Amino acid sequence: MKTMLNIKTEKKLKEKAQKVATELGLPLTTVINNYLREFVEERRVVFSNHPMLNIKTREELDGILKDIRDDKNLSPTFKNVADAIQYLKS
């Protein structure tokens, strides 16, 4: 038997959640039902707050990722430690 659940949430949050669910090919109802099942089965609520990088670190990381994509500023691969040490000394 199905029932309706009415909740209040921020309009922008709902829109963003619907967009992500659509991108994943899921109805938002499926996502919410999954969270409710998990809540009932595990009897816990998980709030996660992922660490945020500061602007300088984010810019540095973006530069590194661009270099990797562009195959720039990368060391060669080595077959043994002696070759790696020789490369570092040069």
PyMOL CGO cylinders between C-alpha atoms (Angstrom):
from pymol import cmd
from pymol.cgo import CYLINDER

trace = [
    CYLINDER, 0.00, 0.00, 0.00, 1.34, 3.43, -0.94, 0.3, 1, 1, 1, 1, 1, 1,
    CYLINDER, 1.34, 3.43, -0.94, 0.82, 6.68, 0.92, 0.3, 1, 1, 1, 1, 1, 1,
    CYLINDER, 0.82, 6.68, 0.92, 1.67, 10.32, 0.33, 0.3, 1, 1, 1, 1, 1, 1,
    CYLINDER, 1.67, 10.32, 0.33, 4.38, 12.10, 2.30, 0.3, 1, 1, 1, 1, 1, 1,
    CYLINDER, 4.38, 12.10, 2.30, 4.28, 15.88, 2.26, 0.3, 1, 1, 1, 1, 1, 1,
    CYLINDER, 4.28, 15.88, 2.26, 7.41, 17.66, 3.43, 0.3, 1, 1, 1, 1, 1, 1,
    CYLINDER, 7.41, 17.66, 3.43, 8.56, 21.25, 3.32, 0.3, 1, 1, 1, 1, 1, 1,
    CYLINDER, 8.56, 21.25, 3.32, 11.94, 21.97, 1.84, 0.3, 1, 1, 1, 1, 1, 1,
    CYLINDER, 11.94, 21.97, 1.84, 13.68, 24.87, 0.17, 0.3, 1, 1, 1, 1, 1, 1,
    CYLINDER, 13.68, 24.87, 0.17, 12.61, 25.32, -3.45, 0.3, 1, 1, 1, 1, 1, 1,
    CYLINDER, 12.61, 25.32, -3.45, 16.21, 25.52, -4.71, 0.3, 1, 1, 1, 1, 1, 1,
    CYLINDER, 16.21, 25.52, -4.71, 17.17, 22.35, -2.81, 0.3, 1, 1, 1, 1, 1, 1,
    CYLINDER, 17.17, 22.35, -2.81, 14.26, 20.44, -4.34, 0.3, 1, 1, 1, 1, 1, 1,
    CYLINDER, 14.26, 20.44, -4.34, 15.15, 21.68, -7.83, 0.3, 1, 1, 1, 1, 1, 1,
    CYLINDER, 15.15, 21.68, -7.83, 18.81, 20.72, -7.41, 0.3, 1, 1, 1, 1, 1, 1,
    CYLINDER, 18.81, 20.72, -7.41, 17.86, 17.30, -6.01, 0.3, 1, 1, 1, 1, 1, 1,
    CYLINDER, 17.86, 17.30, -6.01, 15.48, 16.67, -8.91, 0.3, 1, 1, 1, 1, 1, 1,
    CYLINDER, 15.48, 16.67, -8.91, 18.19, 17.66, -11.38, 0.3, 1, 1, 1, 1, 1, 1,
    CYLINDER, 18.19, 17.66, -11.38, 20.74, 15.27, -9.86, 0.3, 1, 1, 1, 1, 1, 1,
    CYLINDER, 20.74, 15.27, -9.86, 18.19, 12.45, -9.65, 0.3, 1, 1, 1, 1, 1, 1,
    CYLINDER, 18.19, 12.45, -9.65, 17.28, 13.00, -13.31, 0.3, 1, 1, 1, 1, 1, 1,
    CYLINDER, 17.28, 13.00, -13.31, 20.97, 12.98, -14.29, 0.3, 1, 1, 1, 1, 1, 1,
    CYLINDER, 20.97, 12.98, -14.29, 21.27, 9.62, -12.52, 0.3, 1, 1, 1, 1, 1, 1,
    CYLINDER, 21.27, 9.62, -12.52, 18.15, 8.35, -14.27, 0.3, 1, 1, 1, 1, 1, 1,
    CYLINDER, 18.15, 8.35, -14.27, 16.12, 8.10, -11.06, 0.3, 1, 1, 1, 1, 1, 1,
    CYLINDER, 16.12, 8.10, -11.06, 12.88, 9.66, -9.92, 0.3, 1, 1, 1, 1, 1, 1,
    CYLINDER, 12.88, 9.66, -9.92, 13.37, 11.81, -6.82, 0.3, 1, 1, 1, 1, 1, 1,
    CYLINDER, 13.37, 11.81, -6.82, 10.78, 9.62, -5.07, 0.3, 1, 1, 1, 1, 1, 1,
    CYLINDER, 10.78, 9.62, -5.07, 13.10, 6.60, -5.43, 0.3, 1, 1, 1, 1, 1, 1,
    CYLINDER, 13.10, 6.60, -5.43, 15.98, 8.53, -3.88, 0.3, 1, 1, 1, 1, 1, 1,
    CYLINDER, 15.98, 8.53, -3.88, 13.87, 9.69, -0.93, 0.3, 1, 1, 1, 1, 1, 1,
    CYLINDER, 13.87, 9.69, -0.93, 12.39, 6.21, -0.37, 0.3, 1, 1, 1, 1, 1, 1,
    CYLINDER, 12.39, 6.21, -0.37, 15.90, 4.76, -0.34, 0.3, 1, 1, 1, 1, 1, 1,
    CYLINDER, 15.90, 4.76, -0.34, 16.98, 7.23, 2.34, 0.3, 1, 1, 1, 1, 1, 1,
    CYLINDER, 16.98, 7.23, 2.34, 13.86, 6.46, 4.39, 0.3, 1, 1, 1, 1, 1, 1,
    CYLINDER, 13.86, 6.46, 4.39, 14.51, 2.69, 4.20, 0.3, 1, 1, 1, 1, 1, 1,
    CYLINDER, 14.51, 2.69, 4.20, 18.11, 3.22, 5.27, 0.3, 1, 1, 1, 1, 1, 1,
    CYLINDER, 18.11, 3.22, 5.27, 16.96, 5.42, 8.16, 0.3, 1, 1, 1, 1, 1, 1,
    CYLINDER, 16.96, 5.42, 8.16, 14.52, 2.75, 9.37, 0.3, 1, 1, 1, 1, 1, 1,
    CYLINDER, 14.52, 2.75, 9.37, 16.95, -0.17, 8.97, 0.3, 1, 1, 1, 1, 1, 1,
    CYLINDER, 16.95, -0.17, 8.97, 19.98, 1.50, 10.52, 0.3, 1, 1, 1, 1, 1, 1,
    CYLINDER, 19.98, 1.50, 10.52, 18.16, 3.76, 12.99, 0.3, 1, 1, 1, 1, 1, 1,
    CYLINDER, 18.16, 3.76, 12.99, 20.61, 6.56, 12.41, 0.3, 1, 1, 1, 1, 1, 1,
    CYLINDER, 20.61, 6.56, 12.41, 20.97, 9.78, 10.47, 0.3, 1, 1, 1, 1, 1, 1,
    CYLINDER, 20.97, 9.78, 10.47, 24.25, 10.65, 8.81, 0.3, 1, 1, 1, 1, 1, 1,
    CYLINDER, 24.25, 10.65, 8.81, 25.11, 14.28, 8.21, 0.3, 1, 1, 1, 1, 1, 1,
    CYLINDER, 25.11, 14.28, 8.21, 28.33, 14.60, 6.32, 0.3, 1, 1, 1, 1, 1, 1,
    CYLINDER, 28.33, 14.60, 6.32, 30.30, 17.75, 5.86, 0.3, 1, 1, 1, 1, 1, 1,
    CYLINDER, 30.30, 17.75, 5.86, 33.06, 17.24, 3.37, 0.3, 1, 1, 1, 1, 1, 1,
    CYLINDER, 33.06, 17.24, 3.37, 36.13, 19.37, 3.90, 0.3, 1, 1, 1, 1, 1, 1,
    CYLINDER, 36.13, 19.37, 3.90, 36.41, 22.31, 1.53, 0.3, 1, 1, 1, 1, 1, 1,
    CYLINDER, 36.41, 22.31, 1.53, 39.69, 23.37, -0.01, 0.3, 1, 1, 1, 1, 1, 1,
    CYLINDER, 39.69, 23.37, -0.01, 40.69, 26.99, 0.32, 0.3, 1, 1, 1, 1, 1, 1,
    CYLINDER, 40.69, 26.99, 0.32, 40.97, 29.04, -2.88, 0.3, 1, 1, 1, 1, 1, 1,
    CYLINDER, 40.97, 29.04, -2.88, 44.77, 28.83, -3.12, 0.3, 1, 1, 1, 1, 1, 1,
    CYLINDER, 44.77, 28.83, -3.12, 44.82, 25.04, -2.69, 0.3, 1, 1, 1, 1, 1, 1,
    CYLINDER, 44.82, 25.04, -2.69, 41.90, 24.60, -5.14, 0.3, 1, 1, 1, 1, 1, 1,
    CYLINDER, 41.90, 24.60, -5.14, 43.74, 26.68, -7.77, 0.3, 1, 1, 1, 1, 1, 1,
    CYLINDER, 43.74, 26.68, -7.77, 46.94, 24.70, -7.21, 0.3, 1, 1, 1, 1, 1, 1,
    CYLINDER, 46.94, 24.70, -7.21, 45.09, 21.40, -7.55, 0.3, 1, 1, 1, 1, 1, 1,
    CYLINDER, 45.09, 21.40, -7.55, 43.28, 22.62, -10.68, 0.3, 1, 1, 1, 1, 1, 1,
    CYLINDER, 43.28, 22.62, -10.68, 46.65, 23.48, -12.22, 0.3, 1, 1, 1, 1, 1, 1,
    CYLINDER, 46.65, 23.48, -12.22, 48.04, 20.05, -11.37, 0.3, 1, 1, 1, 1, 1, 1,
    CYLINDER, 48.04, 20.05, -11.37, 45.00, 18.31, -12.85, 0.3, 1, 1, 1, 1, 1, 1,
    CYLINDER, 45.00, 18.31, -12.85, 45.32, 20.42, -16.03, 0.3, 1, 1, 1, 1, 1, 1,
    CYLINDER, 45.32, 20.42, -16.03, 48.99, 19.42, -16.33, 0.3, 1, 1, 1, 1, 1, 1,
    CYLINDER, 48.99, 19.42, -16.33, 48.02, 15.76, -16.00, 0.3, 1, 1, 1, 1, 1, 1,
    CYLINDER, 48.02, 15.76, -16.00, 45.33, 16.12, -18.69, 0.3, 1, 1, 1, 1, 1, 1,
    CYLINDER, 45.33, 16.12, -18.69, 47.79, 17.96, -20.95, 0.3, 1, 1, 1, 1, 1, 1,
    CYLINDER, 47.79, 17.96, -20.95, 50.57, 15.44, -20.19, 0.3, 1, 1, 1, 1, 1, 1,
    CYLINDER, 50.57, 15.44, -20.19, 52.85, 18.27, -19.01, 0.3, 1, 1, 1, 1, 1, 1,
    CYLINDER, 52.85, 18.27, -19.01, 55.29, 18.57, -16.09, 0.3, 1, 1, 1, 1, 1, 1,
    CYLINDER, 55.29, 18.57, -16.09, 55.19, 14.85, -15.38, 0.3, 1, 1, 1, 1, 1, 1,
    CYLINDER, 55.19, 14.85, -15.38, 58.19, 12.70, -14.53, 0.3, 1, 1, 1, 1, 1, 1,
    CYLINDER, 58.19, 12.70, -14.53, 58.82, 9.63, -16.67, 0.3, 1, 1, 1, 1, 1, 1,
    CYLINDER, 58.82, 9.63, -16.67, 58.16, 6.13, -15.40, 0.3, 1, 1, 1, 1, 1, 1,
    CYLINDER, 58.16, 6.13, -15.40, 61.13, 4.14, -14.16, 0.3, 1, 1, 1, 1, 1, 1,
    CYLINDER, 61.13, 4.14, -14.16, 61.98, 0.45, -14.33, 0.3, 1, 1, 1, 1, 1, 1,
    CYLINDER, 61.98, 0.45, -14.33, 64.06, 0.54, -11.17, 0.3, 1, 1, 1, 1, 1, 1,
    CYLINDER, 64.06, 0.54, -11.17, 65.04, 2.72, -8.23, 0.3, 1, 1, 1, 1, 1, 1,
    CYLINDER, 65.04, 2.72, -8.23, 68.50, 3.50, -9.59, 0.3, 1, 1, 1, 1, 1, 1,
    CYLINDER, 68.50, 3.50, -9.59, 66.99, 5.10, -12.69, 0.3, 1, 1, 1, 1, 1, 1,
    CYLINDER, 66.99, 5.10, -12.69, 64.63, 7.17, -10.53, 0.3, 1, 1, 1, 1, 1, 1,
    CYLINDER, 64.63, 7.17, -10.53, 67.49, 8.39, -8.33, 0.3, 1, 1, 1, 1, 1, 1,
    CYLINDER, 67.49, 8.39, -8.33, 69.54, 9.25, -11.41, 0.3, 1, 1, 1, 1, 1, 1,
    CYLINDER, 69.54, 9.25, -11.41, 66.59, 11.26, -12.80, 0.3, 1, 1, 1, 1, 1, 1,
    CYLINDER, 66.59, 11.26, -12.80, 66.27, 13.17, -9.52, 0.3, 1, 1, 1, 1, 1, 1,
    CYLINDER, 66.27, 13.17, -9.52, 69.97, 14.00, -9.47, 0.3, 1, 1, 1, 1, 1, 1,
    CYLINDER, 69.97, 14.00, -9.47, 69.94, 15.33, -13.04, 0.3, 1, 1, 1, 1, 1, 1,
]
cmd.load_cgo(trace, "trace")
